[in-house]
Amino acid sequence: MPGASLELAGSARLFIALWPGPELRDALGAWCGTWPCSAGAKRVTAAQLHLTLHFLGNVARDRLPALRHALRLPFAPFTLSLGRPALWPGQIAVLEPERVPPCLRRLHAELGAALQGLALPVEARGFRPHVTIARRAGSAAPPAAGPGLRWPVRGYALVESRPPAQGGYAVLQTWP
C-alpha cells in the first residue's frame, strides 16, 4: 500500500525486553564493532541493543493501559553474563548469555502468562535469550570470545518499534 508505514493506524508494534543502561550499552556497542561482519551487514546500533523477552507485534493503542497494568509483576534483580558470540541461521550475529539464570526463565514465563491473560500472542518456540548484533552478517566466524560483560538486570521494559524516521525504538515503560 503506497505511503503505508510499519505502524497500523491506532496500533503500536510492541515488544518486552531487557534494556541495558548507558554504561553496559556503550561497552556492548564497542564490543559489537569488533565482530567481522560482511560489508552488507545491518548492524544494530548501540542505542538499540537489547534482549527481547516477548515480541507482541501490532497491538491496539487503546489496550496499552491494561497491558501496562498486567506487566507490573514482582521482580527479583539478577545478573546476566554475556559471553557467547554465535552466528545463527539466516546470518544473524548474536551474543548469548553464558548460562540462562532461573530468574530470567521465570520472568519470561510470568510475562508470557500475563500476555496470555490479555489474549495477546506468545511465541510457541522455545526461549533463546540473546542480544542481536547484526542481520545479514555474512558467514564470517564469530569472535573467539565474547566480551565477558556482566549485566546487572534491574528491570524490564515495554518498547515500541517505530520507523527509523520516527526514532526507531521508544521505551514506553519500565518495571519495577
C-alpha positions as CSV (number, residue, x, y, z in Angstrom):
1,M,0.0,0.0,0.0
2,P,1.6,3.3,-1.0
3,G,2.6,5.6,1.9
4,A,1.9,2.9,4.5
5,S,4.2,2.8,7.5
6,L,5.2,-0.1,9.7
7,E,2.7,1.1,12.2
8,L,-1.0,0.4,11.6
9,A,-3.4,3.2,12.4
10,G,-4.3,3.1,16.1
11,S,-1.8,0.4,16.9
12,A,1.8,0.1,18.1
13,R,4.4,-2.6,17.2
14,L,5.5,-3.7,20.7
15,F,7.9,-6.0,22.5
16,I,9.1,-6.6,26.0
17,A,12.8,-6.5,26.6
18,L,15.7,-6.2,29.0
19,W,17.1,-2.8,28.2
20,P,20.7,-2.1,29.2
21,G,21.8,1.0,31.0
22,P,24.1,3.5,29.3
23,E,27.5,2.0,30.5
24,L,26.6,-1.5,29.5
25,R,25.1,-0.3,26.2
26,D,28.4,1.6,25.4
27,A,30.5,-1.5,26.3
28,L,28.3,-3.8,24.2
29,G,28.4,-1.3,21.3
30,A,32.2,-1.2,21.5
31,W,32.5,-5.0,21.5
32,C,29.9,-5.3,18.7
33,G,32.2,-3.2,16.5
34,T,34.8,-5.9,16.7
35,W,32.6,-8.6,15.0
36,P,33.9,-9.2,11.5
37,C,30.6,-8.9,9.6
38,S,30.2,-8.7,5.9
39,A,30.1,-5.3,4.2
40,G,26.4,-5.6,3.6
41,A,25.6,-6.3,7.3
42,K,22.9,-4.4,9.0
43,R,24.4,-3.8,12.4
44,V,22.3,-2.9,15.4
45,T,23.2,0.5,16.8
46,A,24.4,0.7,20.4
47,A,21.3,2.6,21.3
48,Q,19.1,-0.2,20.1
49,L,20.9,-3.2,21.7
50,H,18.5,-5.2,24.0
51,L,17.4,-8.7,24.9
52,T,13.8,-9.4,23.7
53,L,11.7,-11.3,26.2
54,H,8.4,-11.3,24.2
55,F,7.5,-9.9,20.8
56,L,3.9,-8.8,20.7
57,G,3.6,-7.3,17.2
58,N,0.9,-4.7,16.5
59,V,-1.3,-4.0,19.5
60,A,-4.2,-1.5,19.6
61,R,-3.1,1.6,21.4
62,D,-6.3,1.5,23.5
63,R,-5.0,-1.7,25.0
64,L,-1.9,-0.1,26.4
65,P,-3.3,0.8,29.9
66,A,-4.4,-2.8,30.5
67,L,-1.1,-4.1,29.1
68,R,0.9,-1.8,31.4
69,H,-1.1,-2.9,34.4
70,A,-0.8,-6.6,33.5
71,L,3.0,-6.4,33.0
72,R,3.6,-5.0,36.5
73,L,5.0,-8.2,38.1
74,P,7.1,-9.0,41.2
75,F,10.7,-8.8,40.1
76,A,13.9,-10.1,41.6
77,P,17.1,-8.4,40.2
78,F,19.7,-10.8,38.8
79,T,22.9,-10.7,36.8
80,L,23.3,-11.9,33.3
81,S,26.8,-12.8,32.0
82,L,27.1,-12.1,28.2
83,G,29.9,-14.1,26.7
84,R,29.0,-16.4,23.9
85,P,29.1,-14.9,20.4
86,A,27.2,-17.0,17.8
87,L,26.2,-16.9,14.1
88,W,22.6,-18.1,13.9
89,P,21.0,-19.5,10.7
90,G,20.0,-16.6,8.4
91,Q,23.3,-14.8,9.0
92,I,22.1,-13.3,12.4
93,A,25.0,-12.4,14.6
94,V,24.1,-12.7,18.3
95,L,25.6,-12.6,21.8
96,E,24.2,-15.2,24.1
97,P,24.4,-15.4,27.9
98,E,27.0,-17.9,29.2
99,R,24.1,-19.5,31.0
100,V,20.4,-18.7,31.4
101,P,19.6,-17.8,35.1
102,P,16.5,-19.3,36.5
103,C,15.3,-15.8,37.3
104,L,15.3,-14.9,33.6
105,R,13.4,-18.1,32.7
106,R,10.8,-17.3,35.4
107,L,10.5,-13.7,34.3
108,H,9.9,-14.8,30.7
109,A,7.3,-17.3,31.8
110,E,5.4,-14.9,34.1
111,L,5.3,-12.2,31.4
112,G,4.1,-14.8,28.9
113,A,1.3,-15.8,31.3
114,A,0.3,-12.1,31.7
115,L,0.2,-11.7,27.9
116,Q,-2.0,-14.8,27.6
117,G,-4.3,-13.4,30.3
118,L,-4.9,-10.4,27.9
119,A,-5.3,-12.7,24.9
120,L,-2.1,-11.4,23.4
121,P,0.2,-13.6,21.3
122,V,3.0,-15.6,23.0
123,E,5.6,-17.2,20.8
124,A,5.4,-21.0,20.7
125,R,9.0,-21.7,20.1
126,G,11.5,-22.1,22.9
127,F,13.0,-19.0,24.6
128,R,16.6,-18.4,23.4
129,P,17.8,-15.3,25.1
130,H,20.3,-13.2,23.1
131,V,21.3,-9.7,22.0
132,T,21.2,-9.3,18.3
133,I,24.4,-7.8,17.0
134,A,23.7,-7.7,13.2
135,R,21.5,-9.1,10.5
136,R,22.9,-10.2,7.1
137,A,26.2,-10.7,9.0
138,G,27.7,-12.9,6.3
139,S,29.5,-16.1,7.1
140,A,32.5,-14.8,9.0
141,A,33.2,-16.8,12.1
142,P,32.2,-15.0,15.3
143,P,34.9,-13.7,17.5
144,A,36.7,-16.4,19.5
145,A,35.5,-14.9,22.8
146,G,32.6,-12.7,23.9
147,P,33.0,-9.5,25.9
148,G,32.6,-11.2,29.2
149,L,30.2,-8.5,30.3
150,R,28.1,-8.8,33.4
151,W,24.6,-7.2,33.1
152,P,23.0,-6.3,36.4
153,V,19.4,-6.7,35.4
154,R,17.2,-4.4,37.5
155,G,14.0,-4.4,35.4
156,Y,12.4,-4.9,32.0
157,A,10.7,-2.6,29.5
158,L,7.8,-2.3,27.2
159,V,9.2,-1.0,23.9
160,E,7.6,0.3,20.7
161,S,9.3,-0.3,17.4
162,R,8.9,2.8,15.2
163,P,10.1,3.6,11.7
164,P,13.7,4.9,11.7
165,A,12.4,8.4,10.7
166,Q,10.5,8.4,14.0
167,G,13.5,7.4,16.1
168,G,13.5,3.6,16.0
169,Y,12.8,2.1,19.4
170,A,11.0,4.0,22.1
171,V,10.8,2.7,25.7
172,L,7.2,3.2,26.8
173,Q,7.6,2.0,30.4
174,T,10.0,0.2,32.6
175,W,9.4,-2.0,35.6
176,P,9.9,-2.1,38.5
